[in-house]
Amino acid sequence: MKIGNVEIEKTAALAPMAGVADKTFRELCKDFGAALTVSEMVSAKGVSMGDKKSGELMYISEKEHPSSIQIFGNEPATMAEAALCAAKMKPDIIDINMGCPAPKIIKGGAGSKLMQNPELAGRIIKAVSSAVDIPVTVKIRTGWDSDSLNAIEMAVIAENNGAAAITVHGRTKEQMYAPPVNIEIIKKVKESVSIPVIGNGDIDDAFSAAKMYETTGCDLVMVGRGALGRPWVFQQISAYMKNEVILPEPPVSQRMLIMLRHIENICNDRGAKIGMREARKHALWYTKGIRGSAEYRRQMSTLESIEQLQEIAFKITKENE
Ligand SMILES: Cc1cc2nc3c(=O)[nH]c(=O)nc-3n(C[C@H](O)[C@H](O)[C@H](O)COP(=O)(O)O)c2cc1C
């Protein structure tokens, strides 16, 4: 499939996830075949004020392409300025966040709050897509709540204002992350616009990816939480989409090796101190559901060193041989 002139494999994209999908995780998912990666959301205001942390969040590596930088904000001019800044990092795509339900973001009039103001949303999309010469995409939810399902209206506005694709997370803002995912609306969005539509929500294996493709006719699927502690999910979806092959979950020994590689890379990127703090949540995801791991998982919430994690990984592997 293509977003603007950017060629993307029709397998699965990694969803933007603030505090989780950093450069290290995105690179790892790419190694497993993620078709597209998206940065953590970056504040347009932060970028325009030269905030260091916002600048760092926009860094993407050579390995990630095709990749997208996601920005959020509620002022067309500031969003355009941030998009121009982001474009200097050489992403293939700029994505606009119109789906985030976090109170802090909504209070600022950004994220899913923009679904309550389609007119402003349209002006933001127009300002951003006029500012940069790479494709601009928009990520929305199905609506604010079940009484205001306006994903179709938002998608049409996005297309009319220059968006090159639209991602639909099949839940309302009110739902946050609770089931069910509204597949029907994603299908209707696809039928209502001629730009590509990316389907998102509860995809965590080859079957759920195939179901999203089949039932909605979407052009690409996007995986968020299903990749946490399971970056190989992209290999599984890819193998199914290309060859109809079902790959099993990797054995525990391999999962532990992937976890160690991931966490070593975090430490290399961010230093051991911050790295090990970041590592704790990932280690918990990697060991979720593994037999005999309960006591080790308790130890993981206070992880201090990579040696400690290596020892835990070794013991978990032994117990599952
Ligand atoms: C920890 C976390 C952080 C997220 N951060 C972002 C973000 O920065 N931008 C965004 O558009 N969506 C964000 N999302 C939403 C995801 O991109 C995705 O739409 C949502 O999780 C549904 O997909 P899933 O069911 O595959 O997880 C976040 C979700 C999670 C769980």
The ligand as a MOL file (V3000), in Angstrom:
LIG
                    3D

  0  0  0     0  0            999 V3000
M  V30 BEGIN CTAB
M  V30 COUNTS 31 33 0 0 0
M  V30 BEGIN ATOM
M  V30 1 C 0.8210 3.1900 26.7820 0
M  V30 2 C 0.0960 3.7430 25.5830 0
M  V30 3 C 0.5010 4.9420 25.0280 0
M  V30 4 C -0.1640 5.4660 23.9210 0
M  V30 5 N 0.2940 6.6270 23.3490 0
M  V30 6 C -0.2730 7.0870 22.2100 0
M  V30 7 C 0.2710 8.2120 21.5220 0
M  V30 8 O 1.2930 8.7940 21.9210 0
M  V30 9 N -0.3790 8.6240 20.3950 0
M  V30 10 C -1.4940 7.9880 19.9050 0
M  V30 11 O -2.0350 8.4030 18.8870 0
M  V30 12 N -2.0060 6.9210 20.5280 0
M  V30 13 C -1.4070 6.4420 21.6470 0
M  V30 14 N -1.8920 5.3050 22.2250 0
M  V30 15 C -3.0110 4.5820 21.5970 0
M  V30 16 C -2.4630 3.4980 20.6460 0
M  V30 17 O -1.7280 4.0790 19.5900 0
M  V30 18 C -3.5970 2.6450 20.0660 0
M  V30 19 O -4.4350 3.4740 19.3080 0
M  V30 20 C -4.4290 1.9520 21.1490 0
M  V30 21 O -3.6110 1.3770 22.1320 0
M  V30 22 C -5.3490 0.8750 20.5310 0
M  V30 23 O -4.5910 -0.1070 19.8750 0
M  V30 24 P -4.2800 -1.5280 20.5620 0
M  V30 25 O -5.6030 -2.1110 20.9790 0
M  V30 26 O -3.5680 -2.3100 19.4990 0
M  V30 27 O -3.4250 -1.2490 21.7680 0
M  V30 28 C -1.2660 4.7920 23.3500 0
M  V30 29 C -1.6670 3.5790 23.9280 0
M  V30 30 C -1.0090 3.0440 25.0070 0
M  V30 31 C -1.4640 1.7150 25.5680 0
M  V30 END ATOM
M  V30 BEGIN BOND
M  V30 1 1 1 2
M  V30 2 1 2 3
M  V30 3 2 2 30
M  V30 4 2 3 4
M  V30 5 1 4 5
M  V30 6 1 4 28
M  V30 7 2 5 6
M  V30 8 1 6 7
M  V30 9 1 6 13
M  V30 10 2 7 8
M  V30 11 1 7 9
M  V30 12 1 9 10
M  V30 13 2 10 11
M  V30 14 1 10 12
M  V30 15 2 12 13
M  V30 16 1 13 14
M  V30 17 1 14 15
M  V30 18 1 14 28
M  V30 19 1 15 16
M  V30 20 1 16 17
M  V30 21 1 16 18
M  V30 22 1 18 19
M  V30 23 1 18 20
M  V30 24 1 20 21
M  V30 25 1 20 22
M  V30 26 1 22 23
M  V30 27 1 23 24
M  V30 28 2 24 25
M  V30 29 1 24 26
M  V30 30 1 24 27
M  V30 31 2 28 29
M  V30 32 1 29 30
M  V30 33 1 30 31
M  V30 END BOND
M  V30 END CTAB
M  END
